Amino acid sequence: MTPASNPGAAPTRREDLLARLGQAGTWDLVVVGGGATGLGVAVDAAARGLRVLLLESHDFAKGTSSRATKLVHGGVRYLAQGNVALVREALHERTTLLKNAPHLAQPLAFVMPSYKLWETPFYGVGLKMYDALAGSAGLGPTEFLSRRETLACLPTALPQGLKGGVKYWDGQFDDARLALALARTAAAHGALLVNYCPVTTLTHRDGKLSGLTCRDSETGREFSIRATCVVNATGVWVDELRRQDAEALKRTVRPIVAPSQGVHAVVDREFLPGTHALMVPKTADGRVLFGVPWMGKLILGTTDTPRGDLPREPRPFREELDFILGESARYLVRAPRREDIRSLWVGLRPLVKPGGDDGEPTKAISREHTVLVSRSGLVTVTGGKWTTYRAMAEDVLEKCFDAQLVARRPAGVTTNLPLVGAPSEGAVATSISAAPGLHLYGTEAAEVGSLPGSDRHLGGGLTAAMVCFAARHEYARTVEDVLARRIRLLFTDAALAAQLAAEVGALLQAETGVDPQAAAFRELAASYLRMPA
Ligand SMILES: Cc1cc2nc3c(=O)[nH]c(=O)nc-3n(C[C@H](O)[C@H](O)[C@H](O)COP(=O)(O)OP(=O)(O)OC[C@H]3O[C@@H](n4cnc5c(N)ncnc54)[C@H](O)[C@@H]3O)c2cc1C
């Protein structure tokens, strides 16, 4: 049995994680940041046999990586912009992800309804090109739909003026659970991953980065870490470590991230029943709108609004919510209103400004992400998207080897590396569009189902056994960890999540012995239901 297929062998007792963190020695690679990017790097490096440590200041995927539109996609939008190489790579990565984590990433059919005669042939031809770029990695052929067929796929699409539609295939996923699967896959290959452990300072010797200091958020204990290579994968927050690194060398750096926020509103599935997602390629003001069936609900979004600050819990602007509701009303028979929203959440995109700094060879921004190596050897990676996390990780490792920050150059193996819990593709019976349940655990479902409390249903698909499993095997420390990212109730039904906080907190505290911060979670859940004035 490979380590990845036996994740139960890797419990996540915090005392054990911190004991390992305190051991002397030098890590081959320390990754700062436990989102899609950092976790992808950790899996890649650990699977190559390197000694890997990953430190996350909050919980895995607490940043941008739990707030995506949940699409595993080539990016129809990028094709319209003529970015063929980016789309081809993303389509290839889409297939790899669907193969390596079929319990968490699956094909999804999208329909673009046409209200003007030219739209069906115009978008249809573009999507045929999408199919052609995917080649053998295609998930299904693009189809031109009649008016009747369009309404069969999108039963609540506005019938007035509807001419027909185009159906195409992409993928969807559970972003936060995929992040956990990556964390546990890296751990199964020997990496040490610690959440709630922010990196506070970088340490340098003779002008070269030699390690860092991190702090256990629960106890305040500090750890000095030695590393031959440090990867800064802190998403929209990368400039903070870059600035620290430069200041140690008495230099300055220009920020590279220009954050842009995206909002999603979640409503009940009755607004768009069925198994197809709605895609509007060009709304009234030229933006894209998705209506994605997910976890028994419907996600509507998203927006793209530049902002200058980097809050941990950004909130939507009024104009963003008006856009989502206003545009949804133009395509759905029953227009969702503010009071129909079950959860309203926001993510920050780490968009990369062009141009690097003196001394930092900016590698061609040929894809959306950027990798920089500073004079001291700090490797910074940001940008890109969830779908391409694996290819991004390979790029980062290549840069680390090229800069001779890692002594050995073992080959990468992640193309064919199943993630923890991955069943064989044909064995997946329940879609992640459906209400949450044991199916999200893949091959571990039987183990979770056999734990005490598996018949104690707390609500929203969550059982007491799932809370135990989250504490024992999935690094969960707080109520938020469980209700936002182990099961996605904060994102799909914030009111129900708040109701479950006390019970989940009691179960969690019995497992971990620490305060699970139930009251703080209830406040957070209330903010996911607060509409912008
Ligand atoms: C609204 C929206 C929708 C999107 N939809 C999609 C989609 O449908 N499909 C897709 O493929 N992509 C999508 N994306 C893009 C994708 O979500 C991001 O590219 C990806 O999640 C970025 O991951 P990351 O690891 O770089 O950043 P993050 O997930 O933000 O991870 C960075 C981590 O670093 C940690 N950190 C920061 N400072 C420190 C420190 N000092 N010490 C330790 N840890 C630290 C943070 O806590 C955080 O967890 C979307 C993005 C947005 C904003």
The ligand as an SDF file (V2000), in Angstrom:
LIG
                    3D

 53 58  0  0  0  0  0  0  0  0999 V2000
  -13.4100   35.0290   -6.1470 C   0  0  0  0  0  0  0  0  0  0  0  0
  -12.4290   34.0370   -6.6870 C   0  0  0  0  0  0  0  0  0  0  0  0
  -12.8690   32.9690   -7.4530 C   0  0  0  0  0  0  0  0  0  0  0  0
  -11.9640   32.0490   -7.9500 C   0  0  0  0  0  0  0  0  0  0  0  0
  -12.4340   30.9820   -8.6300 N   0  0  0  0  0  0  0  0  0  0  0  0
  -11.5850   30.0650   -9.1180 C   0  0  0  0  0  0  0  0  0  0  0  0
  -12.0870   28.9160   -9.7820 C   0  0  0  0  0  0  0  0  0  0  0  0
  -13.2900   28.7160   -9.8900 O   0  0  0  0  0  0  0  0  0  0  0  0
  -11.1790   28.0380  -10.2690 N   0  0  0  0  0  0  0  0  0  0  0  0
   -9.8370   28.2270  -10.1430 C   0  0  0  0  0  0  0  0  0  0  0  0
   -9.0910   27.4100  -10.6510 O   0  0  0  0  0  0  0  0  0  0  0  0
   -9.3360   29.2820   -9.4720 N   0  0  0  0  0  0  0  0  0  0  0  0
  -10.1720   30.1960   -8.9450 C   0  0  0  0  0  0  0  0  0  0  0  0
   -9.7010   31.2660   -8.2450 N   0  0  0  0  0  0  0  0  0  0  0  0
   -8.2550   31.3920   -8.0260 C   0  0  0  0  0  0  0  0  0  0  0  0
   -7.7670   30.5480   -6.8430 C   0  0  0  0  0  0  0  0  0  0  0  0
   -8.7170   30.5050   -5.8230 O   0  0  0  0  0  0  0  0  0  0  0  0
   -6.4650   31.1410   -6.3240 C   0  0  0  0  0  0  0  0  0  0  0  0
   -5.5640   31.2810   -7.3800 O   0  0  0  0  0  0  0  0  0  0  0  0
   -5.8070   30.2700   -5.2690 C   0  0  0  0  0  0  0  0  0  0  0  0
   -6.7170   29.8790   -4.2830 O   0  0  0  0  0  0  0  0  0  0  0  0
   -4.6520   31.0320   -4.6190 C   0  0  0  0  0  0  0  0  0  0  0  0
   -4.0470   30.1840   -3.6800 O   0  0  0  0  0  0  0  0  0  0  0  0
   -2.7940   30.6310   -2.8370 P   0  0  0  0  0  0  0  0  0  0  0  0
   -2.3020   29.4520   -2.0980 O   0  0  0  0  0  0  0  0  0  0  0  0
   -1.8100   31.3310   -3.7110 O   0  0  0  0  0  0  0  0  0  0  0  0
   -3.3380   31.7360   -1.8330 O   0  0  0  0  0  0  0  0  0  0  0  0
   -4.1550   31.5180   -0.4010 P   0  0  0  0  0  0  0  0  0  0  0  0
   -5.1420   30.4690   -0.5860 O   0  0  0  0  0  0  0  0  0  0  0  0
   -4.5790   32.8340    0.0010 O   0  0  0  0  0  0  0  0  0  0  0  0
   -3.0140   30.9350    0.5000 O   0  0  0  0  0  0  0  0  0  0  0  0
   -2.0250   31.7360    1.1070 C   0  0  0  0  0  0  0  0  0  0  0  0
   -1.9050   31.3010    2.5420 C   0  0  0  0  0  0  0  0  0  0  0  0
   -0.7730   31.9220    3.1440 O   0  0  0  0  0  0  0  0  0  0  0  0
   -1.0750   32.0930    4.5180 C   0  0  0  0  0  0  0  0  0  0  0  0
   -0.1420   33.0550    5.0960 N   0  0  0  0  0  0  0  0  0  0  0  0
   -0.0590   34.3880    4.8770 C   0  0  0  0  0  0  0  0  0  0  0  0
    0.9580   34.9220    5.5980 N   0  0  0  0  0  0  0  0  0  0  0  0
    1.5360   33.8970    6.2770 C   0  0  0  0  0  0  0  0  0  0  0  0
    2.6380   33.8120    7.1940 C   0  0  0  0  0  0  0  0  0  0  0  0
    3.3560   34.8850    7.5570 N   0  0  0  0  0  0  0  0  0  0  0  0
    2.9490   32.6000    7.7150 N   0  0  0  0  0  0  0  0  0  0  0  0
    2.2480   31.4960    7.3510 C   0  0  0  0  0  0  0  0  0  0  0  0
    1.1930   31.5300    6.4920 N   0  0  0  0  0  0  0  0  0  0  0  0
    0.8530   32.7140    5.9580 C   0  0  0  0  0  0  0  0  0  0  0  0
   -2.5160   32.5710    4.4790 C   0  0  0  0  0  0  0  0  0  0  0  0
   -3.1660   32.3860    5.7220 O   0  0  0  0  0  0  0  0  0  0  0  0
   -3.1160   31.7200    3.3740 C   0  0  0  0  0  0  0  0  0  0  0  0
   -3.7530   30.5490    3.8520 O   0  0  0  0  0  0  0  0  0  0  0  0
  -10.5820   32.2050   -7.7070 C   0  0  0  0  0  0  0  0  0  0  0  0
  -10.1280   33.2780   -6.9360 C   0  0  0  0  0  0  0  0  0  0  0  0
  -11.0430   34.1810   -6.4180 C   0  0  0  0  0  0  0  0  0  0  0  0
  -10.5700   35.3090   -5.5760 C   0  0  0  0  0  0  0  0  0  0  0  0
  1  2  1  0
  2  3  1  0
  2 52  2  0
  3  4  2  0
  4  5  1  0
  4 50  1  0
  5  6  2  0
  6  7  1  0
  6 13  1  0
  7  8  2  0
  7  9  1  0
  9 10  1  0
 10 11  2  0
 10 12  1  0
 12 13  2  0
 13 14  1  0
 14 15  1  0
 14 50  1  0
 15 16  1  0
 16 17  1  0
 16 18  1  0
 18 19  1  0
 18 20  1  0
 20 21  1  0
 20 22  1  0
 22 23  1  0
 23 24  1  0
 24 25  2  0
 24 26  1  0
 24 27  1  0
 27 28  1  0
 28 29  2  0
 28 30  1  0
 28 31  1  0
 31 32  1  0
 32 33  1  0
 33 34  1  0
 33 48  1  0
 34 35  1  0
 35 36  1  0
 35 46  1  0
 36 37  1  0
 36 45  1  0
 37 38  2  0
 38 39  1  0
 39 40  1  0
 39 45  2  0
 40 41  1  0
 40 42  2  0
 42 43  1  0
 43 44  2  0
 44 45  1  0
 46 47  1  0
 46 48  1  0
 48 49  1  0
 50 51  2  0
 51 52  1  0
 52 53  1  0
M  END
$$$$
